[in-house]
Amino acid sequence: MTSRIVRVGVIGCGEIAQVAHILTFNLLSDYFQITYLCDISTNALEHCRRKVAGPPPKITKSAEELCSSSEVDAVLVCNASVYHTVHAILALKNDKSVLVEKPLTSSYEDIDNLQAAEKASKGRLMVGYMRRYAPGFLDAVEEIGGISQIQYARVRDIIGPNATFVGQSGTFPKRFDDYAPEDSQALKDKDRKATDAALSTYGVPANDHTRRMLMALGGLGTHDLSAMREAIGMPERVKAAILTFPIWTATFDYGAFPVVYESGLNQVPIFDAHIEVYGADKIVRINYDTPYVKGLPTTMTVREKTTGPRGEECYQERYIRTTYEDSYTVELKAWYDSIVNGQQAKTTIEDARQDVDIIRMLMRAGFRSD
Protein backbone atom coordinates (compact mmCIF):
# COMPACT_ATOMS: atom_id res chain seq x y z
CA MET A 1 0.00 0.00 0.00
CA THR A 2 1.19 3.52 -0.81
CA SER A 3 0.79 6.39 1.62
CA ARG A 4 -0.67 8.82 -0.90
CA ILE A 5 -3.05 8.51 -3.83
CA VAL A 6 -2.34 10.94 -6.66
CA ARG A 7 -5.43 12.50 -8.23
CA VAL A 8 -5.07 12.57 -12.01
CA GLY A 9 -6.71 14.63 -14.71
CA VAL A 10 -6.60 13.07 -18.18
CA ILE A 11 -6.60 15.33 -21.25
CA GLY A 12 -7.59 13.26 -24.27
CA CYS A 13 -10.07 10.36 -24.27
CA GLY A 14 -9.03 8.68 -27.50
CA GLU A 15 -7.73 5.20 -28.24
CA ILE A 16 -4.56 5.23 -26.13
CA ALA A 17 -6.45 6.53 -23.09
CA GLN A 18 -9.11 3.85 -23.47
CA VAL A 19 -6.80 0.95 -24.27
CA ALA A 20 -3.87 1.64 -21.94
CA HIS A 21 -4.02 4.57 -19.55
CA ILE A 22 -7.44 4.39 -17.92
CA LEU A 23 -7.15 0.63 -17.44
CA THR A 24 -3.69 0.95 -15.89
CA PHE A 25 -4.73 3.78 -13.58
CA ASN A 26 -7.65 1.62 -12.45
CA LEU A 27 -5.37 -1.31 -11.67
CA LEU A 28 -2.95 0.99 -9.82
CA SER A 29 -5.71 2.17 -7.49
CA ASP A 30 -3.29 2.29 -4.53
CA TYR A 31 -1.30 4.89 -6.47
CA PHE A 32 -3.74 6.90 -8.60
CA GLN A 33 -7.37 8.00 -8.91
CA ILE A 34 -8.72 9.66 -12.04
CA THR A 35 -10.72 12.70 -10.89
CA TYR A 36 -11.12 14.66 -14.13
CA LEU A 37 -11.44 13.92 -17.85
CA CYS A 38 -11.15 16.39 -20.72
CA ASP A 39 -11.95 15.97 -24.41
CA ILE A 40 -13.70 17.90 -27.18
CA SER A 41 -16.07 14.95 -27.71
CA THR A 42 -19.00 14.67 -25.31
CA ASN A 43 -19.53 11.03 -26.26
CA ALA A 44 -15.88 10.18 -25.60
CA LEU A 45 -16.09 11.85 -22.20
CA GLU A 46 -19.18 9.89 -21.22
CA HIS A 47 -17.72 6.63 -22.52
CA CYS A 48 -14.44 7.05 -20.63
CA ARG A 49 -16.19 8.25 -17.50
CA ARG A 50 -17.93 4.88 -17.31
CA LYS A 51 -14.57 3.11 -17.64
CA VAL A 52 -13.03 4.79 -14.60
CA ALA A 53 -13.06 2.71 -11.42
CA GLY A 54 -14.08 4.36 -8.18
CA PRO A 55 -15.98 7.66 -7.89
CA PRO A 56 -17.03 9.00 -11.32
CA PRO A 57 -14.63 11.72 -12.45
CA LYS A 58 -15.72 15.20 -13.44
CA ILE A 59 -15.78 15.84 -17.19
CA THR A 60 -15.05 18.99 -19.15
CA LYS A 61 -14.13 20.25 -22.60
CA SER A 62 -11.85 22.86 -21.05
CA ALA A 63 -8.22 21.96 -20.41
CA GLU A 64 -7.95 25.17 -18.37
CA GLU A 65 -10.70 23.96 -16.03
CA LEU A 66 -9.01 20.60 -15.51
CA CYS A 67 -5.50 22.01 -14.98
CA SER A 68 -6.63 24.65 -12.50
CA SER A 69 -8.81 22.29 -10.45
CA SER A 70 -7.90 21.74 -6.79
CA GLU A 71 -9.09 18.15 -7.30
CA VAL A 72 -6.19 17.40 -9.67
CA ASP A 73 -2.61 16.78 -8.49
CA ALA A 74 -1.15 15.63 -11.79
CA VAL A 75 -2.11 15.77 -15.46
CA LEU A 76 -1.76 13.16 -18.21
CA VAL A 77 -1.69 14.75 -21.67
CA CYS A 78 -2.58 12.13 -24.30
CA ASN A 79 -4.61 14.06 -26.87
CA ALA A 80 -3.62 15.12 -30.41
CA SER A 81 0.16 15.64 -30.41
CA VAL A 82 -0.03 19.19 -31.71
CA TYR A 83 -1.65 20.17 -28.39
CA HIS A 84 0.89 18.37 -26.20
CA THR A 85 3.04 21.44 -25.62
CA VAL A 86 0.26 23.93 -24.97
CA HIS A 87 -1.52 21.66 -22.49
CA ALA A 88 1.71 20.59 -20.77
CA ILE A 89 2.60 24.26 -20.26
CA LEU A 90 -0.92 24.91 -18.94
CA ALA A 91 -0.50 22.10 -16.40
CA LEU A 92 2.93 23.37 -15.34
CA LYS A 93 1.63 26.92 -14.92
CA ASN A 94 -0.88 25.47 -12.46
CA ASP A 95 1.98 23.73 -10.59
CA LYS A 96 0.84 20.26 -11.64
CA SER A 97 3.14 17.38 -12.39
CA VAL A 98 2.56 16.28 -15.97
CA LEU A 99 3.08 13.13 -18.03
CA VAL A 100 3.00 13.81 -21.77
CA GLU A 101 2.53 11.02 -24.29
CA LYS A 102 5.17 10.94 -26.98
CA PRO A 103 5.92 12.77 -29.15
CA LEU A 104 6.51 15.69 -26.83
CA THR A 105 7.13 17.94 -29.83
CA SER A 106 9.09 18.25 -33.07
CA SER A 107 9.91 21.93 -32.38
CA TYR A 108 12.96 23.44 -30.68
CA GLU A 109 10.88 26.48 -29.79
CA ASP A 110 8.41 24.24 -27.95
CA ILE A 111 11.29 22.59 -26.07
CA ASP A 112 12.55 26.00 -24.92
CA ASN A 113 9.05 27.10 -23.86
CA LEU A 114 8.48 23.86 -21.95
CA GLN A 115 11.79 24.21 -20.13
CA ALA A 116 10.94 27.77 -19.11
CA ALA A 117 7.50 26.69 -17.88
CA GLU A 118 8.95 23.81 -15.88
CA LYS A 119 11.61 26.04 -14.31
CA ALA A 120 8.88 28.39 -13.04
CA SER A 121 6.63 25.56 -11.81
CA LYS A 122 6.42 23.39 -8.72
CA GLY A 123 5.56 20.51 -11.05
CA ARG A 124 7.84 18.46 -13.27
CA LEU A 125 7.34 17.01 -16.74
CA MET A 126 7.90 13.40 -17.74
CA VAL A 127 7.63 12.13 -21.33
CA GLY A 128 5.77 8.86 -21.94
CA TYR A 129 8.44 6.74 -23.63
CA MET A 130 7.03 3.63 -22.03
CA ARG A 131 9.34 1.20 -23.89
CA ARG A 132 12.30 2.66 -22.00
CA TYR A 133 10.78 1.67 -18.66
CA ALA A 134 10.33 -2.00 -19.58
CA PRO A 135 12.45 -4.21 -17.28
CA GLY A 136 13.57 -6.26 -20.28
CA PHE A 137 14.89 -3.11 -21.93
CA LEU A 138 16.77 -2.09 -18.77
CA ASP A 139 18.30 -5.58 -18.54
CA ALA A 140 19.48 -5.29 -22.14
CA VAL A 141 20.98 -1.82 -21.64
CA GLU A 142 23.05 -3.25 -18.79
CA GLU A 143 24.08 -6.23 -20.93
CA ILE A 144 25.03 -3.94 -23.84
CA GLY A 145 27.18 -1.96 -21.43
CA GLY A 146 29.33 -5.08 -21.05
CA ILE A 147 30.24 -5.08 -24.76
CA SER A 148 33.77 -3.69 -25.07
CA GLN A 149 33.30 -2.48 -28.64
CA ILE A 150 30.01 -2.36 -30.57
CA GLN A 151 30.47 -3.45 -34.18
CA TYR A 152 26.96 -2.92 -35.53
CA ALA A 153 23.37 -2.42 -34.41
CA ARG A 154 19.93 -2.74 -35.96
CA VAL A 155 16.78 -0.92 -34.89
CA ARG A 156 13.57 -2.28 -36.40
CA ASP A 157 9.90 -1.46 -35.91
CA ILE A 158 7.77 -2.77 -38.77
CA ILE A 159 4.31 -3.59 -37.51
CA GLY A 160 0.97 -4.78 -38.76
CA PRO A 161 -2.26 -2.79 -38.39
CA ASN A 162 -2.83 -1.54 -34.84
CA ALA A 163 -6.52 -2.31 -35.23
CA THR A 164 -5.67 -6.02 -35.18
CA PHE A 165 -3.96 -5.79 -31.80
CA VAL A 166 -6.44 -3.33 -30.32
CA GLY A 167 -9.32 -5.55 -31.40
CA GLN A 168 -7.85 -8.44 -29.40
CA SER A 169 -6.93 -6.39 -26.33
CA GLY A 170 -10.19 -6.88 -24.43
CA THR A 171 -10.51 -3.12 -23.85
CA PHE A 172 -13.29 -2.44 -26.39
CA PRO A 173 -12.40 1.15 -27.29
CA LYS A 174 -14.75 3.33 -29.30
CA ARG A 175 -14.17 6.15 -31.76
CA PHE A 176 -16.39 9.22 -31.76
CA ASP A 177 -16.87 12.03 -34.24
CA ASP A 178 -19.15 14.42 -32.38
CA TYR A 179 -16.72 17.29 -32.78
CA ALA A 180 -17.72 20.85 -33.46
CA PRO A 181 -16.61 21.84 -37.01
CA GLU A 182 -14.59 24.73 -35.60
CA ASP A 183 -12.67 22.34 -33.32
CA SER A 184 -11.80 20.04 -36.21
CA GLN A 185 -10.68 22.98 -38.33
CA ALA A 186 -8.63 24.45 -35.49
CA LEU A 187 -6.82 21.11 -35.10
CA LYS A 188 -6.02 20.93 -38.83
CA ASP A 189 -4.83 24.53 -38.95
CA LYS A 190 -2.67 24.23 -35.84
CA ASP A 191 -1.17 20.95 -37.02
CA ARG A 192 -0.27 22.37 -40.44
CA LYS A 193 1.21 25.53 -38.94
CA ALA A 194 3.28 23.66 -36.34
CA THR A 195 4.52 21.07 -38.85
CA ASP A 196 5.53 23.66 -41.43
CA ALA A 197 7.31 25.73 -38.78
CA ALA A 198 9.30 22.70 -37.62
CA LEU A 199 10.24 21.76 -41.19
CA SER A 200 11.38 25.31 -41.81
CA THR A 201 13.78 25.20 -38.85
CA TYR A 202 15.13 21.88 -40.18
CA GLY A 203 15.75 23.44 -43.61
CA VAL A 204 13.34 20.94 -45.21
CA PRO A 205 10.65 21.94 -47.74
CA ALA A 206 7.05 21.62 -46.53
CA ASN A 207 4.83 19.42 -48.69
CA ASP A 208 2.39 16.56 -48.16
CA HIS A 209 5.16 13.96 -48.12
CA THR A 210 7.49 15.73 -45.68
CA ARG A 211 4.59 16.58 -43.38
CA ARG A 212 3.47 12.95 -43.31
CA MET A 213 7.02 11.75 -42.70
CA LEU A 214 7.51 14.14 -39.82
CA MET A 215 4.29 12.86 -38.25
CA ALA A 216 5.48 9.24 -38.66
CA LEU A 217 8.87 9.92 -37.09
CA GLY A 218 7.24 11.81 -34.23
CA GLY A 219 4.73 9.01 -33.67
CA LEU A 220 6.05 5.52 -34.34
CA GLY A 221 9.64 6.68 -34.78
CA THR A 222 10.22 8.24 -31.37
CA HIS A 223 9.63 4.89 -29.64
CA ASP A 224 12.66 3.42 -31.38
CA LEU A 225 14.87 6.49 -31.65
CA SER A 226 14.48 7.26 -27.96
CA ALA A 227 15.25 3.66 -26.93
CA MET A 228 18.20 3.59 -29.34
CA ARG A 229 19.65 6.69 -27.68
CA GLU A 230 19.48 5.15 -24.22
CA ALA A 231 20.89 1.81 -25.35
CA ILE A 232 23.85 3.00 -27.45
CA GLY A 233 23.95 6.81 -27.32
CA MET A 234 23.51 9.53 -29.93
CA PRO A 235 24.62 9.08 -33.54
CA GLU A 236 27.12 11.46 -35.06
CA ARG A 237 25.15 11.85 -38.29
CA VAL A 238 22.76 10.18 -40.72
CA LYS A 239 24.81 8.68 -43.53
CA ALA A 240 21.78 7.95 -45.74
CA ALA A 241 18.00 7.98 -45.44
CA ILE A 242 15.23 6.73 -47.71
CA LEU A 243 12.07 8.17 -46.18
CA THR A 244 9.28 6.52 -48.13
CA PHE A 245 5.92 5.05 -47.24
CA PRO A 246 4.85 2.62 -45.98
CA ILE A 247 8.38 1.60 -44.86
CA TRP A 248 11.41 3.82 -44.43
CA THR A 249 15.06 3.19 -43.60
CA ALA A 250 18.23 5.03 -42.66
CA THR A 251 21.85 4.37 -41.72
CA PHE A 252 23.26 6.16 -38.68
CA ASP A 253 26.99 6.79 -38.37
CA TYR A 254 28.23 6.28 -34.80
CA GLY A 255 31.86 6.81 -35.76
CA ALA A 256 33.12 3.38 -34.72
CA PHE A 257 30.11 1.45 -36.04
CA PRO A 258 26.99 1.78 -38.24
CA VAL A 259 23.36 1.41 -37.19
CA VAL A 260 20.58 0.46 -39.59
CA TYR A 261 17.15 1.85 -38.71
CA GLU A 262 14.06 0.48 -40.46
CA SER A 263 10.46 1.20 -39.62
CA GLY A 264 6.98 1.39 -41.03
CA LEU A 265 3.66 -0.34 -41.46
CA ASN A 266 2.29 -3.27 -43.44
CA GLN A 267 -0.77 -5.53 -43.31
CA VAL A 268 0.81 -8.68 -41.85
CA PRO A 269 -0.61 -8.92 -38.31
CA ILE A 270 2.71 -9.22 -36.44
CA PHE A 271 4.63 -6.80 -34.24
CA ASP A 272 8.27 -6.89 -35.37
CA ALA A 273 10.00 -4.43 -33.06
CA HIS A 274 13.49 -4.99 -31.75
CA ILE A 275 16.92 -3.50 -31.13
CA GLU A 276 19.89 -5.79 -31.78
CA VAL A 277 23.45 -4.85 -30.85
CA TYR A 278 26.50 -6.79 -32.11
CA GLY A 279 29.85 -7.05 -30.33
CA ALA A 280 32.79 -9.24 -31.29
CA ASP A 281 31.78 -12.00 -28.86
CA LYS A 282 28.20 -11.11 -27.91
CA ILE A 283 24.92 -10.16 -29.59
CA VAL A 284 22.17 -8.62 -27.45
CA ARG A 285 18.60 -8.31 -28.70
CA ILE A 286 15.63 -6.52 -27.12
CA ASN A 287 12.28 -7.84 -28.36
CA TYR A 288 9.11 -5.79 -27.97
CA ASP A 289 5.56 -7.03 -28.45
CA THR A 290 2.46 -4.90 -28.91
CA PRO A 291 1.73 -2.76 -25.82
CA TYR A 292 -2.00 -2.91 -26.58
CA VAL A 293 -2.31 -6.45 -25.25
CA LYS A 294 -1.57 -6.31 -21.54
CA GLY A 295 0.95 -8.77 -20.13
CA LEU A 296 3.01 -9.43 -23.26
CA PRO A 297 6.61 -9.19 -22.04
CA THR A 298 9.63 -7.32 -23.33
CA THR A 299 12.39 -9.93 -23.52
CA MET A 300 16.13 -10.09 -24.03
CA THR A 301 18.10 -12.64 -26.01
CA VAL A 302 21.87 -12.90 -25.58
CA ARG A 303 23.93 -14.94 -28.04
CA GLU A 304 27.62 -15.23 -27.29
CA LYS A 305 30.87 -17.09 -27.62
CA THR A 306 31.87 -18.69 -24.34
CA THR A 307 34.02 -21.42 -22.85
CA GLY A 308 32.64 -24.92 -22.34
CA PRO A 309 33.13 -27.23 -19.33
CA ARG A 310 36.35 -28.69 -20.81
CA GLY A 311 37.78 -25.33 -21.78
CA GLU A 312 36.61 -25.58 -25.38
CA GLU A 313 35.10 -22.68 -27.30
CA CYS A 314 31.33 -22.99 -27.60
CA TYR A 315 28.13 -21.09 -28.37
CA GLN A 316 25.61 -20.02 -25.73
CA GLU A 317 22.17 -18.53 -26.11
CA ARG A 318 20.16 -17.06 -23.23
CA TYR A 319 16.54 -15.97 -23.39
CA ILE A 320 15.57 -13.74 -20.46
CA ARG A 321 12.05 -12.70 -19.47
CA THR A 322 12.29 -10.68 -16.28
CA THR A 323 8.59 -10.04 -15.80
CA TYR A 324 5.17 -10.01 -17.40
CA GLU A 325 4.50 -6.57 -15.91
CA ASP A 326 3.73 -4.31 -18.84
CA SER A 327 5.60 -1.15 -19.78
CA TYR A 328 2.69 1.21 -19.06
CA THR A 329 2.41 -0.08 -15.49
CA VAL A 330 6.14 0.32 -14.85
CA GLU A 331 6.09 3.77 -16.45
CA LEU A 332 3.20 4.97 -14.27
CA LYS A 333 4.96 3.68 -11.16
CA ALA A 334 8.00 5.73 -12.18
CA TRP A 335 5.75 8.75 -12.62
CA TYR A 336 4.31 8.18 -9.17
CA ASP A 337 7.83 8.08 -7.71
CA SER A 338 8.67 11.36 -9.41
CA ILE A 339 5.53 13.02 -7.97
CA VAL A 340 5.46 11.61 -4.45
CA ASN A 341 9.07 10.71 -3.73
CA GLY A 342 10.88 13.33 -5.80
CA GLN A 343 12.58 10.69 -7.96
CA GLN A 344 14.05 12.29 -11.10
CA ALA A 345 12.45 10.83 -14.22
CA LYS A 346 14.87 9.92 -16.99
CA THR A 347 12.51 10.90 -19.81
CA THR A 348 12.72 14.67 -19.36
CA ILE A 349 12.25 17.66 -21.64
CA GLU A 350 16.02 17.82 -22.11
CA ASP A 351 16.06 14.15 -23.04
CA ALA A 352 13.27 14.67 -25.61
CA ARG A 353 15.29 17.43 -27.29
CA GLN A 354 17.65 14.71 -28.51
CA ASP A 355 14.79 13.07 -30.41
CA VAL A 356 14.18 16.38 -32.17
CA ASP A 357 17.90 16.42 -33.02
CA ILE A 358 17.72 12.95 -34.57
CA ILE A 359 14.49 13.66 -36.45
CA ARG A 360 16.08 16.81 -37.86
CA MET A 361 19.09 14.74 -38.99
CA LEU A 362 16.81 12.20 -40.68
CA MET A 363 14.63 14.76 -42.41
CA ARG A 364 17.62 16.72 -43.70
CA ALA A 365 19.26 13.54 -44.99
CA GLY A 366 16.06 12.30 -46.64
CA PHE A 367 14.90 15.55 -48.15
CA ARG A 368 17.97 17.55 -49.07
CA SER A 369 17.10 20.60 -51.14
CA ASP A 370 18.69 20.68 -54.59
Order of alpha helices (4+ residues) and beta strands (2+ residues): beta-alpha-beta-alpha-beta-alpha-beta-alpha-beta-alpha-beta-alpha-beta-alpha-alpha-alpha-alpha-beta-beta-beta-beta-beta-beta-beta-alpha-alpha
